[in-house]
Amino acid sequence: MIEKRTEQRHRVFKGAMITFEGSGVACTVRNMSAGGAAIDLDGPVALPQSFTLSISRDNFVRSCRTVWRSDRRIGLAFVQ
């Protein structure tokens, strides 16, 4: 596989929440960089192209867009 990331991601294991259109879905952040993250979902969920990722214990809130999706893992880019 060819590495396309511009920044190295760091492995993490943090509970988070995806919010969109008044709904919330729990997820687990598996790795992060300044520009994006990979998250795992507990099951199949239909998500819009853009949403908000929040990690409450870190006071972290970012607007995101989906870059790729594989089964229950989703790659995100943070929207500037």
PDB file of N, CA, C and O in Angstrom, chain B, residues numbered from 101:
ATOM      1  N   MET B 101       0.843  -1.179   0.000  1.00  0.00           N
ATOM      2  CA  MET B 101       0.000   0.000   0.000  1.00  0.00           C
ATOM      3  C   MET B 101       0.890   1.245   0.000  1.00  0.00           C
ATOM      4  O   MET B 101       1.890   1.296   0.716  1.00  0.00           O
ATOM      5  N   ILE B 102       0.535   2.218  -0.780  1.00  0.00           N
ATOM      6  CA  ILE B 102       1.284   3.472  -0.868  1.00  0.00           C
ATOM      7  C   ILE B 102       0.771   4.437   0.198  1.00  0.00           C
ATOM      8  O   ILE B 102      -0.431   4.682   0.301  1.00  0.00           O
ATOM      9  N   GLU B 103       1.691   4.977   0.983  1.00  0.00           N
ATOM     10  CA  GLU B 103       1.341   5.929   2.042  1.00  0.00           C
ATOM     11  C   GLU B 103       1.003   7.274   1.421  1.00  0.00           C
ATOM     12  O   GLU B 103       1.827   7.856   0.715  1.00  0.00           O
ATOM     13  N   LYS B 104      -0.212   7.778   1.678  1.00  0.00           N
ATOM     14  CA  LYS B 104      -0.661   9.044   1.106  1.00  0.00           C
ATOM     15  C   LYS B 104      -0.747  10.161   2.132  1.00  0.00           C
ATOM     16  O   LYS B 104      -1.011  11.307   1.769  1.00  0.00           O
ATOM     17  N   ARG B 105      -0.531   9.855   3.402  1.00  0.00           N
ATOM     18  CA  ARG B 105      -0.651  10.871   4.449  1.00  0.00           C
ATOM     19  C   ARG B 105       0.519  11.843   4.383  1.00  0.00           C
ATOM     20  O   ARG B 105       1.649  11.456   4.086  1.00  0.00           O
ATOM     21  N   THR B 106       0.233  13.107   4.662  1.00  0.00           N
ATOM     22  CA  THR B 106       1.291  14.108   4.698  1.00  0.00           C
ATOM     23  C   THR B 106       1.918  14.208   6.081  1.00  0.00           C
ATOM     24  O   THR B 106       3.017  14.741   6.235  1.00  0.00           O
ATOM     25  N   GLU B 107       1.209  13.689   7.097  1.00  0.00           N
ATOM     26  CA  GLU B 107       1.707  13.734   8.477  1.00  0.00           C
ATOM     27  C   GLU B 107       1.580  12.348   9.103  1.00  0.00           C
ATOM     28  O   GLU B 107       0.613  11.631   8.842  1.00  0.00           O
ATOM     29  N   GLN B 108       2.551  11.974   9.923  1.00  0.00           N
ATOM     30  CA  GLN B 108       2.507  10.683  10.595  1.00  0.00           C
ATOM     31  C   GLN B 108       1.411  10.674  11.652  1.00  0.00           C
ATOM     32  O   GLN B 108       1.254  11.632  12.409  1.00  0.00           O
ATOM     33  N   ARG B 109       0.659   9.586  11.692  1.00  0.00           N
ATOM     34  CA  ARG B 109      -0.369   9.443  12.717  1.00  0.00           C
ATOM     35  C   ARG B 109       0.186   8.701  13.913  1.00  0.00           C
ATOM     36  O   ARG B 109       1.066   7.850  13.782  1.00  0.00           O
ATOM     37  N   HIS B 110      -0.342   9.034  15.090  1.00  0.00           N
ATOM     38  CA  HIS B 110       0.082   8.412  16.334  1.00  0.00           C
ATOM     39  C   HIS B 110      -1.047   7.520  16.845  1.00  0.00           C
ATOM     40  O   HIS B 110      -2.213   7.916  16.836  1.00  0.00           O
ATOM     41  N   ARG B 111      -0.694   6.319  17.289  1.00  0.00           N
ATOM     42  CA  ARG B 111      -1.687   5.383  17.787  1.00  0.00           C
ATOM     43  C   ARG B 111      -2.289   5.890  19.093  1.00  0.00           C
ATOM     44  O   ARG B 111      -1.575   6.330  19.994  1.00  0.00           O
ATOM     45  N   VAL B 112      -3.609   5.821  19.179  1.00  0.00           N
ATOM     46  CA  VAL B 112      -4.338   6.187  20.389  1.00  0.00           C
ATOM     47  C   VAL B 112      -5.485   5.194  20.568  1.00  0.00           C
ATOM     48  O   VAL B 112      -5.764   4.392  19.677  1.00  0.00           O
ATOM     49  N   PHE B 113      -6.125   5.251  21.689  1.00  0.00           N
ATOM     50  CA  PHE B 113      -7.318   4.444  21.956  1.00  0.00           C
ATOM     51  C   PHE B 113      -8.218   5.290  22.845  1.00  0.00           C
ATOM     52  O   PHE B 113      -8.165   5.209  24.072  1.00  0.00           O
ATOM     53  N   LYS B 114      -9.053   6.114  22.189  1.00  0.00           N
ATOM     54  CA  LYS B 114      -9.869   7.078  22.932  1.00  0.00           C
ATOM     55  C   LYS B 114     -11.326   6.980  22.499  1.00  0.00           C
ATOM     56  O   LYS B 114     -11.634   6.890  21.311  1.00  0.00           O
ATOM     57  N   GLY B 115     -12.207   6.998  23.480  1.00  0.00           N
ATOM     58  CA  GLY B 115     -13.628   7.058  23.197  1.00  0.00           C
ATOM     59  C   GLY B 115     -13.984   8.434  22.668  1.00  0.00           C
ATOM     60  O   GLY B 115     -13.475   9.443  23.155  1.00  0.00           O
ATOM     61  N   ALA B 116     -14.853   8.477  21.677  1.00  0.00           N
ATOM     62  CA  ALA B 116     -15.239   9.748  21.057  1.00  0.00           C
ATOM     63  C   ALA B 116     -16.695   9.680  20.611  1.00  0.00           C
ATOM     64  O   ALA B 116     -17.357   8.649  20.728  1.00  0.00           O
ATOM     65  N   MET B 117     -17.166  10.797  20.103  1.00  0.00           N
ATOM     66  CA  MET B 117     -18.534  10.885  19.608  1.00  0.00           C
ATOM     67  C   MET B 117     -18.531  11.601  18.261  1.00  0.00           C
ATOM     68  O   MET B 117     -17.876  12.629  18.088  1.00  0.00           O
ATOM     69  N   ILE B 118     -19.270  11.042  17.320  1.00  0.00           N
ATOM     70  CA  ILE B 118     -19.513  11.692  16.033  1.00  0.00           C
ATOM     71  C   ILE B 118     -20.898  12.318  16.128  1.00  0.00           C
ATOM     72  O   ILE B 118     -21.848  11.650  16.534  1.00  0.00           O
ATOM     73  N   THR B 119     -21.027  13.583  15.763  1.00  0.00           N
ATOM     74  CA  THR B 119     -22.337  14.231  15.776  1.00  0.00           C
ATOM     75  C   THR B 119     -22.638  14.836  14.415  1.00  0.00           C
ATOM     76  O   THR B 119     -21.762  15.379  13.742  1.00  0.00           O
ATOM     77  N   PHE B 120     -23.898  14.725  14.033  1.00  0.00           N
ATOM     78  CA  PHE B 120     -24.375  15.283  12.768  1.00  0.00           C
ATOM     79  C   PHE B 120     -25.893  15.331  12.809  1.00  0.00           C
ATOM     80  O   PHE B 120     -26.530  14.425  13.347  1.00  0.00           O
ATOM     81  N   GLU B 121     -26.466  16.363  12.255  1.00  0.00           N
ATOM     82  CA  GLU B 121     -27.920  16.514  12.125  1.00  0.00           C
ATOM     83  C   GLU B 121     -28.672  16.142  13.403  1.00  0.00           C
ATOM     84  O   GLU B 121     -29.716  15.493  13.341  1.00  0.00           O
ATOM     85  N   GLY B 122     -28.147  16.553  14.565  1.00  0.00           N
ATOM     86  CA  GLY B 122     -28.815  16.295  15.832  1.00  0.00           C
ATOM     87  C   GLY B 122     -28.659  14.878  16.356  1.00  0.00           C
ATOM     88  O   GLY B 122     -29.250  14.540  17.382  1.00  0.00           O
ATOM     89  N   SER B 123     -27.876  14.036  15.678  1.00  0.00           N
ATOM     90  CA  SER B 123     -27.654  12.659  16.121  1.00  0.00           C
ATOM     91  C   SER B 123     -26.233  12.489  16.631  1.00  0.00           C
ATOM     92  O   SER B 123     -25.344  13.269  16.291  1.00  0.00           O
ATOM     93  N   GLY B 124     -26.025  11.464  17.448  1.00  0.00           N
ATOM     94  CA  GLY B 124     -24.691  11.151  17.952  1.00  0.00           C
ATOM     95  C   GLY B 124     -24.405   9.664  17.835  1.00  0.00           C
ATOM     96  O   GLY B 124     -25.282   8.836  18.082  1.00  0.00           O
ATOM     97  N   VAL B 125     -23.175   9.326  17.459  1.00  0.00           N
ATOM     98  CA  VAL B 125     -22.749   7.938  17.326  1.00  0.00           C
ATOM     99  C   VAL B 125     -21.420   7.784  18.061  1.00  0.00           C
ATOM    100  O   VAL B 125     -20.475   8.529  17.801  1.00  0.00           O
ATOM    101  N   ALA B 126     -21.348   6.826  18.970  1.00  0.00           N
ATOM    102  CA  ALA B 126     -20.102   6.567  19.692  1.00  0.00           C
ATOM    103  C   ALA B 126     -19.103   5.893  18.753  1.00  0.00           C
ATOM    104  O   ALA B 126     -19.479   5.117  17.875  1.00  0.00           O
ATOM    105  N   CYS B 127     -17.822   6.207  18.957  1.00  0.00           N
ATOM    106  CA  CYS B 127     -16.767   5.592  18.164  1.00  0.00           C
ATOM    107  C   CYS B 127     -15.494   5.536  19.007  1.00  0.00           C
ATOM    108  O   CYS B 127     -15.439   6.073  20.113  1.00  0.00           O
ATOM    109  N   THR B 128     -14.473   4.874  18.461  1.00  0.00           N
ATOM    110  CA  THR B 128     -13.170   4.799  19.113  1.00  0.00           C
ATOM    111  C   THR B 128     -12.133   5.352  18.147  1.00  0.00           C
ATOM    112  O   THR B 128     -12.028   4.896  17.009  1.00  0.00           O
ATOM    113  N   VAL B 129     -11.367   6.341  18.608  1.00  0.00           N
ATOM    114  CA  VAL B 129     -10.295   6.899  17.784  1.00  0.00           C
ATOM    115  C   VAL B 129      -9.096   5.972  17.937  1.00  0.00           C
ATOM    116  O   VAL B 129      -8.654   5.699  19.053  1.00  0.00           O
ATOM    117  N   ARG B 130      -8.571   5.487  16.807  1.00  0.00           N
ATOM    118  CA  ARG B 130      -7.473   4.524  16.823  1.00  0.00           C
ATOM    119  C   ARG B 130      -6.122   5.146  16.509  1.00  0.00           C
ATOM    120  O   ARG B 130      -5.094   4.685  17.005  1.00  0.00           O
ATOM    121  N   ASN B 131      -6.116   6.197  15.684  1.00  0.00           N
ATOM    122  CA  ASN B 131      -4.883   6.943  15.442  1.00  0.00           C
ATOM    123  C   ASN B 131      -5.233   8.351  15.017  1.00  0.00           C
ATOM    124  O   ASN B 131      -6.323   8.611  14.507  1.00  0.00           O
ATOM    125  N   MET B 132      -4.270   9.282  15.239  1.00  0.00           N
ATOM    126  CA  MET B 132      -4.517  10.696  14.962  1.00  0.00           C
ATOM    127  C   MET B 132      -3.252  11.384  14.499  1.00  0.00           C
ATOM    128  O   MET B 132      -2.137  10.976  14.827  1.00  0.00           O
ATOM    129  N   SER B 133      -3.456  12.445  13.723  1.00  0.00           N
ATOM    130  CA  SER B 133      -2.390  13.384  13.383  1.00  0.00           C
ATOM    131  C   SER B 133      -3.023  14.769  13.443  1.00  0.00           C
ATOM    132  O   SER B 133      -4.202  14.902  13.773  1.00  0.00           O
ATOM    133  N   ALA B 134      -2.257  15.779  13.131  1.00  0.00           N
ATOM    134  CA  ALA B 134      -2.812  17.133  13.112  1.00  0.00           C
ATOM    135  C   ALA B 134      -3.861  17.283  12.008  1.00  0.00           C
ATOM    136  O   ALA B 134      -4.737  18.143  12.095  1.00  0.00           O
ATOM    137  N   GLY B 135      -3.773  16.456  10.983  1.00  0.00           N
ATOM    138  CA  GLY B 135      -4.670  16.600   9.843  1.00  0.00           C
ATOM    139  C   GLY B 135      -5.809  15.621   9.757  1.00  0.00           C
ATOM    140  O   GLY B 135      -6.697  15.791   8.921  1.00  0.00           O
ATOM    141  N   GLY B 136      -5.818  14.574  10.612  1.00  0.00           N
ATOM    142  CA  GLY B 136      -6.888  13.599  10.498  1.00  0.00           C
ATOM    143  C   GLY B 136      -6.791  12.492  11.522  1.00  0.00           C
ATOM    144  O   GLY B 136      -5.970  12.540  12.438  1.00  0.00           O
ATOM    145  N   ALA B 137      -7.649  11.485  11.352  1.00  0.00           N
ATOM    146  CA  ALA B 137      -7.717  10.384  12.301  1.00  0.00           C
ATOM    147  C   ALA B 137      -8.337   9.167  11.624  1.00  0.00           C
ATOM    148  O   ALA B 137      -8.920   9.261  10.544  1.00  0.00           O
ATOM    149  N   ALA B 138      -8.197   8.030  12.285  1.00  0.00           N
ATOM    150  CA  ALA B 138      -8.923   6.819  11.910  1.00  0.00           C
ATOM    151  C   ALA B 138      -9.774   6.433  13.108  1.00  0.00           C
ATOM    152  O   ALA B 138      -9.297   6.427  14.243  1.00  0.00           O
ATOM    153  N   ILE B 139     -11.032   6.112  12.852  1.00  0.00           N
ATOM    154  CA  ILE B 139     -11.949   5.747  13.922  1.00  0.00           C
ATOM    155  C   ILE B 139     -12.558   4.386  13.636  1.00  0.00           C
ATOM    156  O   ILE B 139     -12.656   3.966  12.483  1.00  0.00           O
ATOM    157  N   ASP B 140     -12.962   3.705  14.690  1.00  0.00           N
ATOM    158  CA  ASP B 140     -13.699   2.453  14.582  1.00  0.00           C
ATOM    159  C   ASP B 140     -15.108   2.669  15.098  1.00  0.00           C
ATOM    160  O   ASP B 140     -15.317   3.350  16.101  1.00  0.00           O
ATOM    161  N   LEU B 141     -16.077   2.079  14.398  1.00  0.00           N
ATOM    162  CA  LEU B 141     -17.473   2.105  14.816  1.00  0.00           C
ATOM    163  C   LEU B 141     -17.858   0.718  15.312  1.00  0.00           C
ATOM    164  O   LEU B 141     -17.264  -0.276  14.892  1.00  0.00           O
ATOM    165  N   ASP B 142     -18.844   0.638  16.201  1.00  0.00           N
ATOM    166  CA  ASP B 142     -19.288  -0.650  16.724  1.00  0.00           C
ATOM    167  C   ASP B 142     -20.060  -1.458  15.685  1.00  0.00           C
ATOM    168  O   ASP B 142     -20.103  -2.686  15.764  1.00  0.00           O
ATOM    169  N   GLY B 143     -20.652  -0.796  14.738  1.00  0.00           N
ATOM    170  CA  GLY B 143     -21.439  -1.468  13.709  1.00  0.00           C
ATOM    171  C   GLY B 143     -21.581  -0.577  12.504  1.00  0.00           C
ATOM    172  O   GLY B 143     -21.090   0.552  12.499  1.00  0.00           O
ATOM    173  N   PRO B 144     -22.249  -1.074  11.479  1.00  0.00           N
ATOM    174  CA  PRO B 144     -22.437  -0.266  10.279  1.00  0.00           C
ATOM    175  C   PRO B 144     -23.344   0.936  10.556  1.00  0.00           C
ATOM    176  O   PRO B 144     -24.436   0.794  11.106  1.00  0.00           O
ATOM    177  N   VAL B 145     -22.878   2.098  10.170  1.00  0.00           N
ATOM    178  CA  VAL B 145     -23.620   3.344  10.375  1.00  0.00           C
ATOM    179  C   VAL B 145     -23.524   4.170   9.108  1.00  0.00           C
ATOM    180  O   VAL B 145     -22.439   4.337   8.552  1.00  0.00           O
ATOM    181  N   ALA B 146     -24.650   4.684   8.651  1.00  0.00           N
ATOM    182  CA  ALA B 146     -24.643   5.592   7.509  1.00  0.00           C
ATOM    183  C   ALA B 146     -24.282   6.981   8.023  1.00  0.00           C
ATOM    184  O   ALA B 146     -24.985   7.544   8.862  1.00  0.00           O
ATOM    185  N   LEU B 147     -23.186   7.525   7.514  1.00  0.00           N
ATOM    186  CA  LEU B 147     -22.724   8.842   7.938  1.00  0.00           C
ATOM    187  C   LEU B 147     -22.760   9.806   6.763  1.00  0.00           C
ATOM    188  O   LEU B 147     -22.562   9.402   5.617  1.00  0.00           O
ATOM    189  N   PRO B 148     -23.014  11.090   7.048  1.00  0.00           N
ATOM    190  CA  PRO B 148     -22.903  12.083   5.982  1.00  0.00           C
ATOM    191  C   PRO B 148     -21.430  12.291   5.634  1.00  0.00           C
ATOM    192  O   PRO B 148     -20.552  11.821   6.357  1.00  0.00           O
ATOM    193  N   GLN B 149     -21.160  12.977   4.555  1.00  0.00           N
ATOM    194  CA  GLN B 149     -19.779  13.229   4.147  1.00  0.00           C
ATOM    195  C   GLN B 149     -19.026  14.069   5.183  1.00  0.00           C
ATOM    196  O   GLN B 149     -17.826  13.876   5.377  1.00  0.00           O
ATOM    197  N   SER B 150     -19.723  15.000   5.852  1.00  0.00           N
ATOM    198  CA  SER B 150     -19.097  15.871   6.856  1.00  0.00           C
ATOM    199  C   SER B 150     -19.831  15.743   8.187  1.00  0.00           C
ATOM    200  O   SER B 150     -21.052  15.596   8.222  1.00  0.00           O
ATOM    201  N   PHE B 151     -19.065  15.803   9.289  1.00  0.00           N
ATOM    202  CA  PHE B 151     -19.634  15.694  10.630  1.00  0.00           C
ATOM    203  C   PHE B 151     -18.624  16.226  11.631  1.00  0.00           C
ATOM    204  O   PHE B 151     -17.546  16.678  11.245  1.00  0.00           O
ATOM    205  N   THR B 152     -18.966  16.178  12.926  1.00  0.00           N
ATOM    206  CA  THR B 152     -18.080  16.658  13.982  1.00  0.00           C
ATOM    207  C   THR B 152     -17.591  15.479  14.817  1.00  0.00           C
ATOM    208  O   THR B 152     -18.370  14.598  15.181  1.00  0.00           O
ATOM    209  N   LEU B 153     -16.287  15.472  15.115  1.00  0.00           N
ATOM    210  CA  LEU B 153     -15.691  14.469  15.992  1.00  0.00           C
ATOM    211  C   LEU B 153     -15.345  15.150  17.307  1.00  0.00           C
ATOM    212  O   LEU B 153     -14.684  16.188  17.315  1.00  0.00           O
ATOM    213  N   SER B 154     -15.789  14.567  18.422  1.00  0.00           N
ATOM    214  CA  SER B 154     -15.526  15.135  19.756  1.00  0.00           C
ATOM    215  C   SER B 154     -14.917  14.072  20.660  1.00  0.00           C
ATOM    216  O   SER B 154     -15.417  12.951  20.749  1.00  0.00           O
ATOM    217  N   ILE B 155     -13.822  14.446  21.332  1.00  0.00           N
ATOM    218  CA  ILE B 155     -13.217  13.606  22.365  1.00  0.00           C
ATOM    219  C   ILE B 155     -13.325  14.417  23.651  1.00  0.00           C
ATOM    220  O   ILE B 155     -12.511  15.307  23.899  1.00  0.00           O
ATOM    221  N   SER B 156     -14.328  14.109  24.468  1.00  0.00           N
ATOM    222  CA  SER B 156     -14.642  14.963  25.622  1.00  0.00           C
ATOM    223  C   SER B 156     -13.504  15.033  26.633  1.00  0.00           C
ATOM    224  O   SER B 156     -13.256  16.106  27.183  1.00  0.00           O
ATOM    225  N   ARG B 157     -12.803  13.933  26.899  1.00  0.00           N
ATOM    226  CA  ARG B 157     -11.741  13.963  27.914  1.00  0.00           C
ATOM    227  C   ARG B 157     -10.565  14.859  27.523  1.00  0.00           C
ATOM    228  O   ARG B 157      -9.798  15.285  28.386  1.00  0.00           O
ATOM    229  N   ASP B 158     -10.420  15.145  26.228  1.00  0.00           N
ATOM    230  CA  ASP B 158      -9.347  16.014  25.743  1.00  0.00           C
ATOM    231  C   ASP B 158      -9.845  17.402  25.335  1.00  0.00           C
ATOM    232  O   ASP B 158      -9.062  18.218  24.849  1.00  0.00           O
ATOM    233  N   ASN B 159     -11.144  17.679  25.528  1.00  0.00           N
ATOM    234  CA  ASN B 159     -11.744  18.927  25.052  1.00  0.00           C
ATOM    235  C   ASN B 159     -11.416  19.150  23.580  1.00  0.00           C
ATOM    236  O   ASN B 159     -11.064  20.257  23.173  1.00  0.00           O
ATOM    237  N   PHE B 160     -11.537  18.088  22.788  1.00  0.00           N
ATOM    238  CA  PHE B 160     -11.175  18.093  21.371  1.00  0.00           C
ATOM    239  C   PHE B 160     -12.449  18.056  20.540  1.00  0.00           C
ATOM    240  O   PHE B 160     -13.260  17.142  20.688  1.00  0.00           O
ATOM    241  N   VAL B 161     -12.631  19.043  19.668  1.00  0.00           N
ATOM    242  CA  VAL B 161     -13.782  19.092  18.766  1.00  0.00           C
ATOM    243  C   VAL B 161     -13.276  19.556  17.410  1.00  0.00           C
ATOM    244  O   VAL B 161     -12.660  20.617  17.304  1.00  0.00           O
ATOM    245  N   ARG B 162     -13.533  18.764  16.366  1.00  0.00           N
ATOM    246  CA  ARG B 162     -13.100  19.123  15.012  1.00  0.00           C
ATOM    247  C   ARG B 162     -14.174  18.751  13.999  1.00  0.00           C
ATOM    248  O   ARG B 162     -14.823  17.713  14.120  1.00  0.00           O
ATOM    249  N   SER B 163     -14.352  19.601  13.007  1.00  0.00           N
ATOM    250  CA  SER B 163     -15.166  19.258  11.849  1.00  0.00           C
ATOM    251  C   SER B 163     -14.346  18.321  10.984  1.00  0.00           C
ATOM    252  O   SER B 163     -13.141  18.510  10.821  1.00  0.00           O
ATOM    253  N   CYS B 164     -15.005  17.301  10.424  1.00  0.00           N
ATOM    254  CA  CYS B 164     -14.301  16.270   9.657  1.00  0.00           C
ATOM    255  C   CYS B 164     -15.031  15.969   8.361  1.00  0.00           C
ATOM    256  O   CYS B 164     -16.200  16.309   8.178  1.00  0.00           O
ATOM    257  N   ARG B 165     -14.294  15.315   7.467  1.00  0.00           N
ATOM    258  CA  ARG B 165     -14.909  14.730   6.280  1.00  0.00           C
ATOM    259  C   ARG B 165     -14.338  13.333   6.121  1.00  0.00           C
ATOM    260  O   ARG B 165     -13.191  13.079   6.490  1.00  0.00           O
ATOM    261  N   THR B 166     -15.126  12.436   5.578  1.00  0.00           N
ATOM    262  CA  THR B 166     -14.685  11.068   5.351  1.00  0.00           C
ATOM    263  C   THR B 166     -13.752  11.023   4.158  1.00  0.00           C
ATOM    264  O   THR B 166     -14.062  11.579   3.104  1.00  0.00           O
ATOM    265  N   VAL B 167     -12.604  10.360   4.316  1.00  0.00           N
ATOM    266  CA  VAL B 167     -11.637  10.203   3.236  1.00  0.00           C
ATOM    267  C   VAL B 167     -11.700   8.785   2.673  1.00  0.00           C
ATOM    268  O   VAL B 167     -11.627   8.593   1.459  1.00  0.00           O
ATOM    269  N   TRP B 168     -11.835   7.794   3.555  1.00  0.00           N
ATOM    270  CA  TRP B 168     -11.963   6.407   3.128  1.00  0.00           C
ATOM    271  C   TRP B 168     -12.750   5.631   4.181  1.00  0.00           C
ATOM    272  O   TRP B 168     -12.901   6.073   5.320  1.00  0.00           O
ATOM    273  N   ARG B 169     -13.243   4.473   3.773  1.00  0.00           N
ATOM    274  CA  ARG B 169     -14.019   3.632   4.694  1.00  0.00           C
ATOM    275  C   ARG B 169     -13.756   2.171   4.376  1.00  0.00           C
ATOM    276  O   ARG B 169     -13.738   1.773   3.211  1.00  0.00           O
ATOM    277  N   SER B 170     -13.552   1.378   5.411  1.00  0.00           N
ATOM    278  CA  SER B 170     -13.305  -0.044   5.250  1.00  0.00           C
ATOM    279  C   SER B 170     -13.998  -0.780   6.386  1.00  0.00           C
ATOM    280  O   SER B 170     -13.571  -0.677   7.536  1.00  0.00           O
ATOM    281  N   ASP B 171     -15.040  -1.507   6.090  1.00  0.00           N
ATOM    282  CA  ASP B 171     -15.814  -2.247   7.078  1.00  0.00           C
ATOM    283  C   ASP B 171     -16.244  -1.297   8.189  1.00  0.00           C
ATOM    284  O   ASP B 171     -17.124  -0.465   7.967  1.00  0.00           O
ATOM    285  N   ARG B 172     -15.648  -1.396   9.387  1.00  0.00           N
ATOM    286  CA  ARG B 172     -16.035  -0.537  10.502  1.00  0.00           C
ATOM    287  C   ARG B 172     -15.015   0.544  10.820  1.00  0.00           C
ATOM    288  O   ARG B 172     -15.176   1.273  11.799  1.00  0.00           O
ATOM    289  N   ARG B 173     -13.985   0.659  10.022  1.00  0.00           N
ATOM    290  CA  ARG B 173     -12.976   1.716  10.233  1.00  0.00           C
ATOM    291  C   ARG B 173     -13.169   2.798   9.185  1.00  0.00           C
ATOM    292  O   ARG B 173     -13.435   2.519   8.016  1.00  0.00           O
ATOM    293  N   ILE B 174     -13.027   4.059   9.638  1.00  0.00           N
ATOM    294  CA  ILE B 174     -13.193   5.216   8.739  1.00  0.00           C
ATOM    295  C   ILE B 174     -11.995   6.129   8.899  1.00  0.00           C
ATOM    296  O   ILE B 174     -11.580   6.429  10.018  1.00  0.00           O
ATOM    297  N   GLY B 175     -11.441   6.570   7.786  1.00  0.00           N
ATOM    298  CA  GLY B 175     -10.379   7.551   7.785  1.00  0.00           C
ATOM    299  C   GLY B 175     -10.957   8.936   7.621  1.00  0.00           C
ATOM    300  O   GLY B 175     -11.763   9.176   6.722  1.00  0.00           O
ATOM    301  N   LEU B 176     -10.550   9.854   8.487  1.00  0.00           N
ATOM    302  CA  LEU B 176     -11.094  11.214   8.497  1.00  0.00           C
ATOM    303  C   LEU B 176     -10.008  12.239   8.199  1.00  0.00           C
ATOM    304  O   LEU B 176      -8.842  12.049   8.546  1.00  0.00           O
ATOM    305  N   ALA B 177     -10.405  13.315   7.560  1.00  0.00           N
ATOM    306  CA  ALA B 177      -9.541  14.498   7.423  1.00  0.00           C
ATOM    307  C   ALA B 177     -10.228  15.611   8.188  1.00  0.00           C
ATOM    308  O   ALA B 177     -11.436  15.809   8.059  1.00  0.00           O
ATOM    309  N   PHE B 178      -9.461  16.336   8.983  1.00  0.00           N
ATOM    310  CA  PHE B 178     -10.012  17.481   9.702  1.00  0.00           C
ATOM    311  C   PHE B 178     -10.149  18.639   8.738  1.00  0.00           C
ATOM    312  O   PHE B 178      -9.235  18.943   7.971  1.00  0.00           O
ATOM    313  N   VAL B 179     -11.314  19.287   8.787  1.00  0.00           N
ATOM    314  CA  VAL B 179     -11.607  20.421   7.909  1.00  0.00           C
ATOM    315  C   VAL B 179     -11.088  21.686   8.558  1.00  0.00           C
ATOM    316  O   VAL B 179     -11.398  21.964   9.717  1.00  0.00           O
ATOM    317  N   GLN B 180     -10.314  22.444   7.834  1.00  0.00           N
ATOM    318  CA  GLN B 180      -9.720  23.684   8.368  1.00  0.00           C
ATOM    319  C   GLN B 180     -10.700  24.817   8.372  1.00  0.00           C
ATOM    320  O   GLN B 180     -10.361  25.925   8.788  1.00  0.00           O
TER     321      GLN B 180
END
